[in-house]
Amino acid sequence: MDRLVDLAKVLRSKNSGPFEITLDILFDTIEKYNRVVKSEIITIENISELYALEPADITQIVFFKKALGIKITYNRKVSSGTFRDRDVYGAQQHAPLMGLLIP
């Protein structure tokens, strides 16, 4: 088993507007991409549990084989830049993904 952070070339998060966060997972080989996709670890259920979200808060999980990437978008608990927002740019939200174990 390997951690996702060790397989991904890029693992990042960013605002997807003021009300959503997008997580990007990009790979440098088709083998690594296929391994993660075939593991079926990246699911609405697993991501919602990892981020303490309701499954309905995950608006999309998209697998881009041609780009060797996975995009996950979810609703923010508070909008960007408002009271109680601790990461205005959404740039530090990828950390929970780092430790995901991929068989």
Contact map, one row per residue, 1 for C-alpha under 8 A:
1110000000000000000000000000000000000000000000000000000000000000000000000000000000000000000000000000111
1111011000000000000000000000000000000000000000000000000000000000000000000000000000000000000000000000111
1111111000000000000000000000000000000000000000000000000000000000000000000000000000000000000000000111110
0111111100000000000000000000000000000000000000000000000000000000000000000000000000000000000000001111110
0011111110100000000000000000000000000000000000000000000000000000000000000000000000000000000000001111000
0111111110000000000000000000000000000000000000000000000000000000000000000000000000000000000000000000000
0111111110000000000000000010000100000000000000000000000000000000000000000000000000000000000000000000000
0001111111100000000000001111000100000000000000000000000000000000000000000000000000000000000000000000000
0000111111100000000000001111000000000000000000000000000000000000000000000000000000000000000000000000000
0000000111110000000000011110000000000000000000000000000000000000000000000000000000000000000000000000000
0000100111111000000000111100000000000000000000000000000000000000000000000000000000000000000001000100000
0000000001111100000000111000000000000000000000000000000000000000000000000000000000000000001111000000000
0000000000111110000011110000000000000000000000000000000000000000000000000000000000000000011111000000000
0000000000011111000011100000000000000000000000000000000000000000000000000000000000000000111110000000000
0000000000001111111111000000000000000000000000000000000000000000000000000000000100000000111000000000000
0000000000000111111111000000000000000000000000000000000000000000000000001000000000000000000000000000000
0000000000000011111110000000000000000000000000000000000000000000000000000000000000000000000000000000000
0000000000000011111100000000000000000000000000000000000000000000000000000000001110000000000000000000000
0000000000000011111110000000000000000000000000000000000000000000000000000011111100000000000000000000000
0000000000000011111111000000000000000000000000000000000000000000000000001111001000000000000000000000000
0000000000001111101111100000000000000000000000000000000000000000000000001111000000000000010010000000000
0000000000001111000111110000000000000000000000000000000000000000000000111100000000000000000000000000000
0000000000111100000011111000000000000000000000000000000000000000000000111000000000000000000011000000000
0000000001111000000001111100000000000000000000000000000000000000000011110000000000000000000000000000000
0000000111110000000000111110000000000000000000000000000000000000000011100000000000000000000000000000000
0000000111100000000000011111000010000000000000000000000000000000001111000000000000000000000000000000000
0000001111000000000000001111110110000000000000000000000000000000000110000000000000000000000000000000000
0000000110000000000000000111110110000000000000000000000000000000000100000000000000000000000000000000000
0000000000000000000000000011111110000000000000000000000000000000000100000000000000000000000000000000000
0000000000000000000000000011111111000000000000000000000000000000000100000000000000000000000000000000000
0000000000000000000000000000111111100000000000000000000000000000000000000000000000000000000000000000000
0000001100000000000000000011111111110000000000000000000000000000000000000000000000000000000000000000000
0000000000000000000000000111111111111000000000000000000000000000100110000000000000000000000000000000000
0000000000000000000000000000011111111100000000000000000000000000000000000000000000000000000000000000000
0000000000000000000000000000001111111110000000000000000000000000000000000000000000000000000000000000011
0000000000000000000000000000000111111111110000000000000000000000000000000000000000000000000000000000010
0000000000000000000000000000000011111111110000000000000000000010000000000000000000000000000000000000000
0000000000000000000000000000000001111111000000000000000000000000000000000000000000000000000000000000000
0000000000000000000000000000000000111111110000000000000000000000000000000000000000000000000000000000011
0000000000000000000000000000000000011111111000000000000000000000000000000000000000000000000000000000000
0000000000000000000000000000000000011011111001000000000000000000000000000000000000000000000000000000010
0000000000000000000000000000000000011011111101100000000000000000000000000000000000000000000000000000000
0000000000000000000000000000000000000001111111100000000000001000000000000000000000000000000000000000000
0000000000000000000000000000000000000000011111110000001001001000000000000000000000000000000000000000000
0000000000000000000000000000000000000000001111111000001000000000000000000000000000000000000000000000000
0000000000000000000000000000000000000000111111111100000000000000000000000000000000000000000000000000000
0000000000000000000000000000000000000000011111111110100000000000000000000000000000000000000000000000000
0000000000000000000000000000000000000000000111111111111011000000000000000000000000000000000000000000000
0000000000000000000000000000000000000000000011111111110000000000000000000000000000000000000000000000000
0000000000000000000000000000000000000000000001111111100000000000000000000000000000000000000000011000000
0000000000000000000000000000000000000000000000111111100000000000000000000000000000000000000000010000000
0000000000000000000000000000000000000000000000011111110000000000000000000000000000000000000000000000000
0000000000000000000000000000000000000000000000111111111011000000000000000000000000000000000000000000000
0000000000000000000000000000000000000000000000011001111111000000000000000000000000000000000000000000000
0000000000000000000000000000000000000000000110010000111111000000000000000000000000000000000000000000000
0000000000000000000000000000000000000000000000000000011111100000000000000000000000000000000000000000000
0000000000000000000000000000000000000000000000010000111111100000000000000110000000000000000000000000000
0000000000000000000000000000000000000000000100010000111111111000000000011110000000000000000000000000000
0000000000000000000000000000000000000000000000000000000111111000000000011110000000000000000000000000000
0000000000000000000000000000000000000000000000000000000001111100000000111100000000000000000000000000000
0000000000000000000000000000000000000000001100000000000001111110000001111000000000000000000000000000000
0000000000000000000000000000000000000000000000000000000000011111000001110000000000000000000000000000000
0000000000000000000000000000000000001000000000000000000000001111100011100000000000000000000000000000000
0000000000000000000000000000000000000000000000000000000000000111111111100000000000000000000000000000000
0000000000000000000000000000000010000000000000000000000000000011111110000000000000000000000000000000000
0000000000000000000000000000000000000000000000000000000000000001111110000000000000000000000000000000000
0000000000000000000000000100000000000000000000000000000000000001111110000000000000000000000000000000000
0000000000000000000000000111110010000000000000000000000000000001111111000000000000000000000000000000000
0000000000000000000000011110000010000000000000000000000000000011111111100000000000000000000000000000000
0000000000000000000000011100000000000000000000000000000000001111000111110000000000000000000000000000000
0000000000000000000001111000000000000000000000000000000000011111000011111000000000000000000000000000000
0000000000000000000001110000000000000000000000000000000001111100000001111100000000000000000000000000000
0000000000000001000111100000000000000000000000000000000001111000000000111110000000000000000000000000000
0000000000000000000111000000000000000000000000000000000011110000000000011111000000000000000000000000000
0000000000000000001110000000000000000000000000000000000011100000000000001111100000000000000000000000000
0000000000000000001110000000000000000000000000000000000000000000000000000111111100000000000000000000000
0000000000000000001000000000000000000000000000000000000000000000000000000011111000000000000000000000000
0000000000000000001000000000000000000000000000000000000000000000000000000001111101111000000000000000000
0000000000000000011100000000000000000000000000000000000000000000000000000001111111001000000000000000000
0000000000000010011000000000000000000000000000000000000000000000000000000001011111001011110000000000000
0000000000000000010000000000000000000000000000000000000000000000000000000000001111101011000000000000000
0000000000000000000000000000000000000000000000000000000000000000000000000000011111111000000000000000000
0000000000000000000000000000000000000000000000000000000000000000000000000000010011111000000000000000000
0000000000000000000000000000000000000000000000000000000000000000000000000000010001111100000000000000000
0000000000000000000000000000000000000000000000000000000000000000000000000000011111111111000000000000000
0000000000000000000000000000000000000000000000000000000000000000000000000000000000011111000000000000000
0000000000000000000000000000000000000000000000000000000000000000000000000000000110001111111100000000000
0000000000000000000000000000000000000000000000000000000000000000000000000000000110001111111000000000000
0000000000000110000000000000000000000000000000000000000000000000000000000000000100000011111000000000000
0000000000001110000010000000000000000000000000000000000000000000000000000000000100000011111110000000000
0000000000011110000000000000000000000000000000000000000000000000000000000000000000000011111111000000000
0000000000011100000000000000000000000000000000000000000000000000000000000000000000000010011111100000000
0000000000011100000010100000000000000000000000000000000000000000000000000000000000000000011111110000000
0000000000111000000000100000000000000000000000000000000000000000000000000000000000000000001111111100000
0000000000000000000000000000000000000000000000000000000000000000000000000000000000000000000111111110000
0000000000000000000000000000000000000000000000000110000000000000000000000000000000000000000011111111000
0001100000000000000000000000000000000000000000000100000000000000000000000000000000000000000001111111000
0011100000100000000000000000000000000000000000000000000000000000000000000000000000000000000001111111000
0011100000000000000000000000000000000000000000000000000000000000000000000000000000000000000000111111100
0011100000000000000000000000000000000000000000000000000000000000000000000000000000000000000000011111110
1111000000000000000000000000000000000000000000000000000000000000000000000000000000000000000000000011111
1111000000000000000000000000000000110010100000000000000000000000000000000000000000000000000000000001111
1100000000000000000000000000000000100010000000000000000000000000000000000000000000000000000000000000111
